[in-house]
Amino acid sequence: MCARCGTTAEGPPPTWTFSVEGGAPRYFCDACARENIRAIEGRLDSDWW
C-alpha cells in the first residue's frame, strides 16, 4: 500500500519507491513518487511533502 495516497498494488510486484523514515519502511506508488521527486531526492520525510 502506498504510504502517501493509500493505493494498493495489484498483479505482479510494483516498481514503487522505497524509503525508510524514522526506522519504518514505507512504499510510495509511481504517481506519488513522480509528484514529489525533488523532496525524495532531497531526502525530506514525506511529512514535508
N, CA, C and O atoms as a GROMACS GRO file, in nm:
protein
  196
    1MET      N    1   0.084  -0.118   0.000
    1MET     CA    2   0.000   0.000   0.000
    1MET      C    3   0.089   0.124   0.000
    1MET      O    4   0.190   0.129   0.070
    2CYS      N    5   0.052   0.224  -0.079
    2CYS     CA    6   0.127   0.349  -0.085
    2CYS      C    7   0.108   0.426   0.046
    2CYS      O    8  -0.005   0.446   0.091
    3ALA      N    9   0.218   0.467   0.106
    3ALA     CA   10   0.214   0.539   0.233
    3ALA      C   11   0.158   0.680   0.217
    3ALA      O   12   0.122   0.743   0.317
    4ARG      N   13   0.149   0.730   0.095
    4ARG     CA   14   0.102   0.866   0.072
    4ARG      C   15  -0.047   0.870   0.037
    4ARG      O   16  -0.124   0.943   0.100
    5CYS      N   17  -0.088   0.793  -0.063
    5CYS     CA   18  -0.226   0.802  -0.112
    5CYS      C   19  -0.312   0.680  -0.080
    5CYS      O   20  -0.434   0.685  -0.097
    6GLY      N   21  -0.250   0.571  -0.034
    6GLY     CA   22  -0.326   0.453   0.003
    6GLY      C   23  -0.355   0.357  -0.111
    6GLY      O   24  -0.424   0.257  -0.091
    7THR      N   25  -0.304   0.386  -0.231
    7THR     CA   26  -0.324   0.296  -0.345
    7THR      C   27  -0.266   0.160  -0.312
    7THR      O   28  -0.159   0.150  -0.251
    8THR      N   29  -0.336   0.054  -0.352
    8THR     CA   30  -0.283  -0.081  -0.332
    8THR      C   31  -0.238  -0.138  -0.466
    8THR      O   32  -0.297  -0.109  -0.570
    9ALA      N   33  -0.135  -0.218  -0.462
    9ALA     CA   34  -0.080  -0.279  -0.583
    9ALA      C   35  -0.157  -0.407  -0.614
    9ALA      O   36  -0.190  -0.485  -0.526
   10GLU      N   37  -0.183  -0.426  -0.742
   10GLU     CA   38  -0.247  -0.549  -0.788
   10GLU      C   39  -0.158  -0.612  -0.894
   10GLU      O   40  -0.088  -0.542  -0.966
   11GLY      N   41  -0.161  -0.744  -0.903
   11GLY     CA   42  -0.081  -0.813  -1.003
   11GLY      C   43   0.062  -0.834  -0.956
   11GLY      O   44   0.087  -0.858  -0.838
   12PRO      N   45   0.157  -0.826  -1.051
   12PRO     CA   46   0.298  -0.850  -1.016
   12PRO      C   47   0.350  -0.742  -0.921
   12PRO      O   48   0.291  -0.634  -0.912
   13PRO      N   49   0.460  -0.770  -0.852
   13PRO     CA   50   0.516  -0.670  -0.759
   13PRO      C   51   0.541  -0.538  -0.830
   13PRO      O   52   0.599  -0.536  -0.939
   14PRO      N   53   0.498  -0.427  -0.772
   14PRO     CA   54   0.514  -0.296  -0.836
   14PRO      C   55   0.658  -0.246  -0.828
   14PRO      O   56   0.738  -0.295  -0.750
   15THR      N   57   0.687  -0.148  -0.910
   15THR     CA   58   0.819  -0.083  -0.909
   15THR      C   59   0.808   0.048  -0.834
   15THR      O   60   0.838   0.154  -0.888
   16TRP      N   61   0.765   0.040  -0.711
   16TRP     CA   62   0.742   0.159  -0.630
   16TRP      C   63   0.870   0.205  -0.563
   16TRP      O   64   0.967   0.130  -0.552
   17THR      N   65   0.868   0.330  -0.518
   17THR     CA   66   0.981   0.388  -0.445
   17THR      C   67   0.976   0.340  -0.301
   17THR      O   68   0.871   0.340  -0.238
   18PHE      N   69   1.092   0.301  -0.249
   18PHE     CA   70   1.103   0.253  -0.112
   18PHE      C   71   1.182   0.354  -0.031
   18PHE      O   72   1.281   0.408  -0.079
   19SER      N   73   1.137   0.379   0.092
   19SER     CA   74   1.204   0.473   0.182
   19SER      C   75   1.197   0.421   0.324
   19SER      O   76   1.106   0.347   0.359
   20VAL      N   77   1.294   0.459   0.405
   20VAL     CA   78   1.290   0.429   0.548
   20VAL      C   79   1.284   0.562   0.620
   20VAL      O   80   1.376   0.644   0.609
   21GLU      N   81   1.177   0.584   0.694
   21GLU     CA   82   1.157   0.709   0.766
   21GLU      C   83   1.134   0.678   0.913
   21GLU      O   84   1.040   0.606   0.948
   22GLY      N   85   1.218   0.732   0.999
   22GLY     CA   86   1.205   0.705   1.142
   22GLY      C   87   1.219   0.557   1.174
   22GLY      O   88   1.161   0.508   1.270
   23GLY      N   89   1.297   0.486   1.092
   23GLY     CA   90   1.319   0.343   1.113
   23GLY      C   91   1.209   0.255   1.055
   23GLY      O   92   1.220   0.132   1.062
   24ALA      N   93   1.104   0.313   0.999
   24ALA     CA   94   0.993   0.235   0.944
   24ALA      C   95   0.999   0.233   0.791
   24ALA      O   96   1.019   0.338   0.729
   25PRO      N   97   0.982   0.116   0.730
   25PRO     CA   98   0.981   0.108   0.584
   25PRO      C   99   0.852   0.168   0.528
   25PRO      O  100   0.744   0.150   0.584
   26ARG      N  101   0.865   0.241   0.416
   26ARG     CA  102   0.748   0.300   0.351
   26ARG      C  103   0.763   0.284   0.200
   26ARG      O  104   0.872   0.296   0.146
   27TYR      N  105   0.652   0.257   0.134
   27TYR     CA  106   0.649   0.244  -0.011
   27TYR      C  107   0.560   0.354  -0.068
   27TYR      O  108   0.458   0.389  -0.009
   28PHE      N  109   0.600   0.409  -0.184
   28PHE     CA  110   0.524   0.514  -0.250
   28PHE      C  111   0.499   0.473  -0.394
   28PHE      O  112   0.591   0.431  -0.465
   29CYS      N  113   0.373   0.485  -0.438
   29CYS     CA  114   0.337   0.447  -0.575
   29CYS      C  115   0.408   0.538  -0.675
   29CYS      O  116   0.463   0.642  -0.639
   30ASP      N  117   0.406   0.497  -0.801
   30ASP     CA  118   0.475   0.573  -0.905
   30ASP      C  119   0.423   0.716  -0.915
   30ASP      O  120   0.501   0.810  -0.932
   31ALA      N  121   0.290   0.735  -0.904
   31ALA     CA  122   0.232   0.869  -0.916
   31ALA      C  123   0.280   0.960  -0.803
   31ALA      O  124   0.320   1.074  -0.829
   32CYS      N  125   0.276   0.913  -0.679
   32CYS     CA  126   0.322   0.994  -0.565
   32CYS      C  127   0.471   1.021  -0.575
   32CYS      O  128   0.516   1.132  -0.543
   33ALA      N  129   0.548   0.923  -0.617
   33ALA     CA  130   0.692   0.942  -0.631
   33ALA      C  131   0.721   1.050  -0.735
   33ALA      O  132   0.805   1.137  -0.712
   34ARG      N  133   0.652   1.045  -0.850
   34ARG     CA  134   0.674   1.146  -0.956
   34ARG      C  135   0.636   1.286  -0.907
   34ARG      O  136   0.707   1.382  -0.935
   35GLU      N  137   0.526   1.297  -0.834
   35GLU     CA  138   0.479   1.427  -0.786
   35GLU      C  139   0.574   1.489  -0.684
   35GLU      O  140   0.577   1.611  -0.668
   36ASN      N  141   0.653   1.405  -0.615
   36ASN     CA  142   0.735   1.453  -0.504
   36ASN      C  143   0.882   1.418  -0.520
   36ASN      O  144   0.954   1.407  -0.421
   37ILE      N  145   0.928   1.401  -0.643
   37ILE     CA  146   1.065   1.355  -0.668
   37ILE      C  147   1.171   1.449  -0.610
   37ILE      O  148   1.274   1.401  -0.561
   38ARG      N  149   1.149   1.579  -0.614
   38ARG     CA  150   1.250   1.671  -0.559
   38ARG      C  151   1.264   1.654  -0.408
   38ARG      O  152   1.376   1.657  -0.355
   39ALA      N  153   1.153   1.636  -0.337
   39ALA     CA  154   1.159   1.614  -0.193
   39ALA      C  155   1.226   1.480  -0.162
   39ALA      O  156   1.302   1.469  -0.066
   40ILE      N  157   1.196   1.379  -0.244
   40ILE     CA  158   1.256   1.247  -0.223
   40ILE      C  159   1.407   1.256  -0.243
   40ILE      O  160   1.484   1.205  -0.162
   41GLU      N  161   1.450   1.320  -0.352
   41GLU     CA  162   1.593   1.332  -0.379
   41GLU      C  163   1.662   1.414  -0.271
   41GLU      O  164   1.779   1.390  -0.242
   42GLY      N  165   1.592   1.509  -0.212
   42GLY     CA  166   1.649   1.590  -0.104
   42GLY      C  167   1.640   1.520   0.031
   42GLY      O  168   1.684   1.574   0.133
   43ARG      N  169   1.582   1.399   0.031
   43ARG     CA  170   1.567   1.314   0.150
   43ARG      C  171   1.479   1.378   0.257
   43ARG      O  172   1.502   1.358   0.376
   44LEU      N  173   1.377   1.453   0.215
   44LEU     CA  174   1.280   1.505   0.311
   44LEU      C  175   1.180   1.395   0.342
   44LEU      O  176   1.133   1.326   0.251
   45ASP      N  177   1.147   1.378   0.469
   45ASP     CA  178   1.044   1.282   0.505
   45ASP      C  179   0.914   1.322   0.439
   45ASP      O  180   0.892   1.440   0.412
   46SER      N  181   0.826   1.226   0.411
   46SER     CA  182   0.702   1.253   0.341
   46SER      C  183   0.611   1.350   0.417
   46SER      O  184   0.522   1.409   0.356
   47ASP      N  185   0.630   1.368   0.547
   47ASP     CA  186   0.552   1.467   0.621
   47ASP      C  187   0.574   1.606   0.565
   47ASP      O  188   0.486   1.692   0.579
   48TRP      N  189   0.688   1.632   0.503
   48TRP     CA  190   0.721   1.764   0.448
   48TRP      C  191   0.661   1.787   0.310
   48TRP      O  192   0.660   1.900   0.263
   49TRP      N  193   0.611   1.681   0.243
   49TRP     CA  194   0.556   1.697   0.110
   49TRP      C  195   0.428   1.774   0.118
   49TRP      O  196   0.364   1.799   0.016
   0.00000   0.00000   0.00000
